[in-house]
Structure formats: C-alpha cells, structure tokens
Amino acid sequence: MFRRYIDRMKTVIRFIGHESFSPRLALRFLTPVHAMTASIFLFAASSILVSICAAADDTAQTAGQAFSFAVTADPRAEGPSWRNALREIRDMTVNPEPAFSPPSWVVLAGDMDPARMRFADYTSVFSDPLSRPPLVPVVGNHDTGLGDFTFIRDFMIPAVPGAVRREPDSCDYYFDFRNVRMIVVDAFTKSGKEGVIYDSGRRWVEGVIRSTPASIEHVFLTFHEPAFPRGHHVTDSFNADPGQRNAFWRMLLSSGRVRAVFVGHTHFYSRMRVRDPESTAANNIAVFPNDEGGIYQVDAGAAGHGITNTFVRVQVDGKRVSIRAYAAATGDGKPFAEFDRWQLPDSDGGEKTK
C-alpha cells in the first residue's frame, strides 16, 4: 500500500512541473488518501521543486538582492489569531518604506500544539504550493508529545528545502539561503532538556557555526525558550540552568558570526542585546540591555496564544539586516500595525531604532 502511495506521489511530483498543474486536481488524483496527508506530501514535493527553482534563480541573481523572512511563535490552540497573522505575513498590508520583500520562509519558534492543525492552517492561508514559503518548525515545550513531535520530525522538517539535520531523526538542523545560515535547535530531546541546551547541543551548534562558509554573512539561531526571558517564564526558561546558558551565550559571542537569536515561549515580545550573560542587566527582568558588541535575542511574542498577536519580519539586503515587529489584537480579522523597527548595529553604521 505504501509503495503504491509513493508511486502516486512520484507522478504528482512530475505533474507539478507541468504547465497545467493544479494543486486541487493533484489532490483529487491522490484520493482516497486522506486530504491532510495528501496536502502534507504535496507540500513537501512542491517545496523540493521550489528549492530547485530558487537555487537556479539564485545563480542568476546578485548576492545583494534583498529578501526577508518572518518569525512567529506559540500559536497553540488559537487558530483564528494564527491565521490572521499568517494572512498579514502573506499580504503585507503594513509595509512602509523602505518596503520589505515577501518572505522567503517563515519560522515557527515552537509551541504549535496541535502541530497538524497549525500546519493545515498554514497550507490553507498559503494555498499555492509553488509560491508558499517554507514553514521552518522549532520544537517547543508543548510539542514534545508523540503526535506533535513525530509530525514535526517526519513531515515538517523534511519539507524545509536544504535542511541538514544533526542526525537522521533529529529536530536540530540548519539550512543556508543566499548569504544567511539559519540554525534550529531542539532544546528538548537530543540537544537539551526542558528548554535548556546542554553540552552536546552547544558542541553541535559550535560545529555548525565553525563550518559556515565565508560566503555566509549572517548566522541566525532559533530555539524555543529564551536565554533571557521577559514577561513570563522568567525563572524556568533557558536561564533555569545559568551555567549552561552562560556557556552557550559565550560560545555564540566567541564565534564572531552570530547576528541574532529568535525565541518564543513567553508570549511577550521583547528584544535586547546581551554581551555578558552574567550581567545584572541581562538577568533583571525589568531591563532590556543594549550592550555594544552583544548578540540580539528577539522574542517574537505569540502569533496566537498571547494577550497581543505579534510577529517579526527580518529583511536581509547584502550586509544590511533590518528588523520590524508587528502587533494586532487577538482574534480573526484584526488589523496589524508596525510598532518596532531597527537595524543590526554593524549593518549600516550603528543601530537605528524607531
């Protein structure tokens, strides 16, 4: 039965490249396979094709052409707010000058729970599989149940173009896109426990950073629980083990390659730049340090399961990296507004903040 299904999928993959391709027709072809499973495999197949096309396109483009990605977190059971955020990410109704490019991928920094439903929301909002940006999943503390975890591991991560896993069954992985390397850390299984990244995870991340080619100008990380939480979970995030947290942050700093770390978990948007992880400011929940020479931690808040619906966009234009944050009231159909923007400090002659 599984072999027959794979044979059908091979036909669909060939069909995707045909000028008469229609996702709806392809799904009808796969019947009686369950619609959810069919759409998942179609998403994976189309992602492969998009990756091939993007790679070919990149060879004809200059490295300085701008692209963007979005960072979301913690939708959980709040489907209406999550879908509202996704529509804004797709439609870019709030995009003041200088305008950002459409997203090349969307990070979901943990706590999808239930992962299948939030993934189905994503494929519904981004309904065209050939223009749909990859959804980049991060394991959160509410994603460790067997159903959610295996779905992320076995269906979502394989659909990320160019993903290189730590191990074949790992949810730690990285991928390169033009001049960016994105490193995704699962702080709940192989690389850590309960949101704390331990020695093995730190060594893996360090190795991935060291292996980054010179053509990569920006290295970003994403994991679920913040190193320096604000708002909520202020004592039980990555900082629950200060020794491991401090060693990890100092490793990032010593690499000289990491530009920013994107997290979730607190359902509270924040940003700070930390150089000394043991400093009073970094560990004071009322302070948001801006240390020269530090690395940014950006908490995307919650695109769903929070008091406010928030997400972040990142624009990369050669050496310049610009970041903006957006917020709306929770619920469906609520308008978004930009409420924060800045550039990474060595992108264009110093930090610029709105």
C-alpha positions as CSV (number, residue, x, y, z in Angstrom):
1,M,0.0,0.0,0.0
2,F,2.8,2.4,1.0
3,R,4.6,1.6,-2.3
4,R,1.5,2.4,-4.3
5,Y,1.2,5.7,-2.5
6,I,4.9,6.6,-3.2
7,D,4.3,5.7,-6.9
8,R,1.4,8.1,-7.0
9,M,3.5,10.8,-5.3
10,K,6.2,10.4,-8.0
11,T,3.5,11.0,-10.6
12,V,2.3,14.1,-8.7
13,I,5.9,15.5,-8.5
14,R,6.2,15.1,-12.3
15,F,2.8,16.7,-12.6
16,I,3.8,19.7,-10.5
17,G,6.3,20.7,-13.2
18,H,3.7,20.6,-16.0
19,E,2.1,23.9,-17.2
20,S,-1.4,22.6,-16.5
21,F,-0.6,21.8,-12.8
22,S,-3.4,22.4,-10.4
23,P,-3.0,21.6,-6.6
24,R,-6.7,20.8,-6.4
25,L,-6.5,18.4,-9.3
26,A,-3.4,16.8,-7.8
27,L,-5.2,16.2,-4.5
28,R,-8.1,14.6,-6.4
29,F,-5.6,12.3,-8.1
30,L,-4.4,11.1,-4.7
31,T,-7.8,10.1,-3.4
32,P,-8.7,8.1,-1.5
33,V,-5.7,9.1,0.6
34,H,-6.7,11.3,3.5
35,A,-6.7,15.0,2.5
36,M,-4.5,16.1,5.3
37,T,-1.8,13.5,4.5
38,A,-2.1,14.3,0.8
39,S,-1.6,18.0,1.3
40,I,1.4,17.4,3.5
41,F,3.2,15.3,0.9
42,L,2.2,17.7,-1.8
43,F,3.7,20.5,0.3
44,A,6.9,18.5,0.6
45,A,7.1,17.7,-3.1
46,S,6.4,21.3,-4.1
47,S,9.0,22.6,-1.6
48,I,11.6,20.4,-3.3
49,L,10.6,21.9,-6.7
50,V,10.6,25.4,-5.3
51,S,14.1,24.8,-3.8
52,I,15.4,23.6,-7.1
53,C,14.0,26.6,-8.9
54,A,15.2,29.0,-6.2
55,A,18.7,27.6,-6.5
56,A,18.7,28.0,-10.2
57,D,17.4,31.5,-9.8
58,D,20.0,32.5,-7.2
59,T,22.8,31.7,-9.6
60,A,21.5,34.4,-11.9
61,Q,21.0,37.0,-9.1
62,T,23.4,39.1,-7.2
63,A,24.1,38.3,-3.6
64,G,23.0,41.9,-2.7
65,Q,19.3,41.5,-3.6
66,A,17.1,41.8,-0.6
67,F,15.0,39.1,0.8
68,S,13.1,38.6,4.0
69,F,11.8,36.0,6.5
70,A,9.2,36.1,9.2
71,V,9.4,34.8,12.8
72,T,6.3,33.6,14.7
73,A,5.8,31.7,17.9
74,D,3.3,30.0,20.1
75,P,0.0,29.8,18.1
76,R,-1.2,26.7,20.0
77,A,-4.9,26.4,20.0
78,E,-5.6,29.9,18.9
79,G,-6.2,29.2,15.2
80,P,-8.1,32.4,14.4
81,S,-5.2,34.6,15.6
82,W,-2.6,32.4,14.0
83,R,-4.4,32.6,10.6
84,N,-4.8,36.3,11.0
85,A,-1.0,36.7,11.5
86,L,-0.3,34.4,8.5
87,R,-2.5,36.5,6.3
88,E,-0.7,39.6,7.2
89,I,2.7,37.9,6.6
90,R,1.3,36.8,3.2
91,D,-0.4,40.0,2.1
92,M,2.0,42.6,3.7
93,T,-0.8,45.2,4.1
94,V,1.5,47.0,6.6
95,N,4.8,47.5,4.7
96,P,6.0,51.1,5.0
97,E,9.0,52.4,3.0
98,P,11.6,51.1,2.6
99,A,9.4,48.2,1.8
100,F,10.3,44.6,2.8
101,S,10.3,41.8,0.3
102,P,7.8,38.9,0.6
103,P,9.0,36.3,3.0
104,S,11.3,33.5,1.7
105,W,10.5,31.4,4.7
106,V,8.5,31.6,8.0
107,V,10.0,30.4,11.3
108,L,7.6,29.0,13.9
109,A,9.6,29.2,17.1
110,G,7.8,26.5,19.0
111,D,4.5,25.5,20.6
112,M,2.5,24.7,17.5
113,D,0.4,22.3,19.6
114,P,-1.6,20.9,17.8
115,A,1.0,20.8,15.1
116,R,-1.1,19.2,12.4
117,M,-3.9,21.8,12.7
118,R,-1.5,24.7,12.7
119,F,0.3,23.2,9.7
120,A,-3.1,22.8,8.0
121,D,-3.8,26.5,8.7
122,Y,-0.5,27.4,7.1
123,T,-1.2,25.5,3.9
124,S,-4.7,26.9,3.8
125,V,-3.5,30.6,4.1
126,F,-0.6,30.0,1.7
127,S,-2.7,27.9,-0.6
128,D,-0.5,27.9,-3.7
129,P,2.2,25.3,-3.1
130,L,4.5,26.8,-5.7
131,S,4.6,30.2,-4.1
132,R,4.3,29.1,-0.5
133,P,7.3,29.9,1.7
134,P,8.7,27.0,3.7
135,L,7.5,26.8,7.3
136,V,10.5,26.3,9.5
137,P,9.5,24.4,12.7
138,V,11.1,24.6,16.1
139,V,10.2,22.2,18.8
140,G,8.6,23.8,21.9
141,N,7.8,22.5,25.3
142,H,4.2,21.8,24.2
143,D,5.4,20.0,21.1
144,T,7.0,17.0,22.8
145,G,4.0,14.7,22.8
146,L,4.3,11.8,20.5
147,G,1.8,13.1,17.9
148,D,3.1,16.6,17.6
149,F,6.8,15.6,17.8
150,T,6.7,12.9,15.2
151,F,4.7,15.2,12.9
152,I,7.3,17.9,13.2
153,R,10.2,15.4,12.8
154,D,8.8,13.2,10.0
155,F,6.7,15.7,7.9
156,M,7.5,19.3,8.6
157,I,11.4,19.3,8.7
158,P,11.8,17.1,5.6
159,A,9.7,19.8,3.8
160,V,12.3,22.5,4.6
161,P,14.5,22.9,1.4
162,G,18.1,22.2,2.1
163,A,17.7,21.2,5.7
164,V,20.7,19.4,7.2
165,R,19.9,17.5,10.3
166,R,22.2,16.9,13.3
167,E,21.2,13.2,13.0
168,P,18.7,11.5,10.6
169,D,16.0,11.5,13.3
170,S,16.9,14.8,14.9
171,C,14.9,18.0,15.1
172,D,18.2,20.0,15.2
173,Y,19.0,21.2,11.8
174,Y,20.3,24.1,9.7
175,F,19.9,25.5,6.2
176,D,21.6,28.1,4.0
177,F,19.8,30.6,1.9
178,R,22.0,33.0,-0.2
179,N,24.1,34.8,2.5
180,V,22.3,33.5,5.6
181,R,22.6,30.4,7.7
182,M,19.7,29.6,9.9
183,I,20.3,27.1,12.8
184,V,17.4,25.5,14.5
185,V,17.9,23.9,17.9
186,D,15.6,21.4,19.6
187,A,16.2,22.1,23.3
188,F,14.0,19.2,24.5
189,T,15.5,16.0,23.0
190,K,19.0,15.4,21.6
191,S,20.4,18.9,22.3
192,G,18.8,19.6,25.7
193,K,16.0,19.0,28.1
194,E,13.2,21.2,29.3
195,G,14.4,24.1,27.2
196,V,18.0,24.1,28.4
197,I,20.6,23.4,25.7
198,Y,23.3,21.2,27.2
199,D,26.9,20.4,26.3
200,S,26.1,18.1,23.3
201,G,23.8,20.7,21.8
202,R,26.3,23.5,22.4
203,R,29.0,21.5,20.7
204,W,26.8,20.7,17.7
205,V,25.9,24.4,17.3
206,E,29.5,25.4,17.6
207,G,30.5,23.0,14.9
208,V,27.8,24.2,12.6
209,I,28.9,27.8,13.1
210,R,32.5,26.9,12.5
211,S,31.6,25.1,9.3
212,T,29.8,28.1,7.9
213,P,31.5,29.2,4.7
214,A,32.9,32.7,4.2
215,S,30.1,33.4,1.7
216,I,27.6,33.4,4.6
217,E,27.5,36.9,6.1
218,H,24.7,36.3,8.6
219,V,24.2,33.4,11.0
220,F,20.9,33.3,12.9
221,L,19.7,30.9,15.5
222,T,16.2,29.9,16.7
223,F,15.1,27.9,19.7
224,H,12.0,28.0,21.8
225,E,12.9,29.1,25.4
226,P,14.8,32.4,25.8
227,A,18.1,32.7,27.4
228,F,17.0,36.0,29.0
229,P,13.2,35.7,29.4
230,R,11.0,38.8,30.0
231,G,7.3,39.0,30.8
232,H,6.6,35.3,31.6
233,H,8.5,32.2,32.4
234,V,11.2,34.4,33.9
235,T,12.7,31.7,36.0
236,D,12.0,28.5,34.1
237,S,13.4,29.1,30.6
238,F,16.9,28.5,29.3
239,N,18.0,30.6,32.4
240,A,16.9,27.7,34.7
241,D,20.4,26.4,34.3
242,P,22.6,29.6,34.4
243,G,25.8,27.7,33.8
244,Q,24.7,26.1,30.6
245,R,23.0,29.3,29.5
246,N,26.1,31.3,30.1
247,A,28.4,28.8,28.4
248,F,26.2,28.7,25.3
249,W,25.9,32.5,25.0
250,R,29.7,33.0,25.4
251,M,30.2,30.3,22.7
252,L,28.0,32.3,20.3
253,L,29.9,35.5,21.1
254,S,33.3,33.9,20.7
255,S,32.3,32.7,17.2
256,G,32.0,36.2,15.9
257,R,29.5,35.0,13.3
258,V,26.1,35.1,15.1
259,R,23.9,38.1,14.4
260,A,20.7,37.3,16.4
261,V,18.8,34.6,18.2
262,F,15.0,34.2,17.8
263,V,12.9,32.7,20.5
264,G,9.3,32.4,21.8
265,H,7.8,30.7,24.9
266,T,7.0,33.9,26.9
267,H,4.1,35.1,24.7
268,F,5.7,38.5,25.3
269,Y,7.5,40.4,22.6
270,S,10.9,41.8,23.6
271,R,14.4,42.5,22.2
272,M,17.7,43.0,23.8
273,R,21.4,42.9,23.0
274,V,23.5,40.9,25.5
275,R,27.3,40.7,25.8
276,D,27.8,39.4,29.3
277,P,25.2,36.8,30.2
278,E,26.0,37.1,33.9
279,S,25.5,40.9,33.9
280,T,22.9,42.4,36.3
281,A,21.1,44.0,33.3
282,A,20.8,40.7,31.4
283,N,19.3,39.0,34.4
284,N,17.0,41.8,35.6
285,I,13.5,41.1,34.2
286,A,12.7,44.8,34.1
287,V,15.7,45.7,32.0
288,F,16.3,45.3,28.2
289,P,20.1,45.8,27.8
290,N,21.6,47.1,24.6
291,D,25.3,46.1,25.0
292,E,27.7,47.1,22.4
293,G,29.3,44.0,20.9
294,G,26.5,41.8,22.2
295,I,24.1,39.4,20.3
296,Y,20.5,40.2,19.9
297,Q,17.8,38.0,21.5
298,V,14.5,38.7,19.8
299,D,11.4,37.2,21.4
300,A,8.7,37.1,18.7
301,G,5.9,37.0,21.3
302,A,2.9,35.0,20.3
303,A,1.1,34.7,17.0
304,G,-2.0,33.3,18.7
305,H,-1.6,32.3,22.3
306,G,-1.0,35.6,23.9
307,I,-2.6,38.8,25.1
308,T,-1.4,40.5,21.8
309,N,-0.9,38.9,18.4
310,T,2.7,39.6,17.4
311,F,5.3,38.5,14.8
312,V,8.6,39.8,13.4
313,R,10.0,40.3,9.9
314,V,13.7,40.3,9.1
315,Q,15.0,41.8,5.8
316,V,18.5,40.9,4.6
317,D,20.0,43.2,1.9
318,G,23.6,42.2,1.5
319,K,25.3,43.2,4.7
320,R,22.3,45.1,6.0
321,V,19.8,43.5,8.3
322,S,16.6,45.3,9.2
323,I,14.0,44.0,11.7
324,R,10.4,45.1,12.3
325,A,7.8,43.9,14.7
326,Y,4.0,43.9,14.2
327,A,1.1,43.6,16.5
328,A,-2.7,43.3,16.4
329,A,-5.5,42.4,18.9
330,T,-6.1,38.7,19.2
331,G,-8.8,37.2,17.0
332,D,-9.6,36.9,13.3
333,G,-9.6,39.9,11.0
334,K,-7.8,42.3,13.4
335,P,-5.6,44.9,11.7
336,F,-1.9,44.8,12.3
337,A,0.4,47.8,12.9
338,E,4.2,48.1,13.0
339,F,5.4,49.0,16.5
340,D,9.1,48.5,16.5
341,R,12.0,48.6,13.9
342,W,15.7,48.6,14.0
343,Q,18.8,47.6,12.1
344,L,21.5,45.4,13.4
345,P,24.3,47.6,14.6
346,D,27.1,46.7,12.2
347,S,24.7,46.5,9.2
348,D,24.7,50.2,8.3
349,G,26.7,52.2,10.7
350,G,25.0,51.7,14.0
351,E,21.7,50.7,15.5
352,K,18.7,52.6,14.2
353,T,15.6,52.3,16.2
354,K,12.0,53.6,15.8
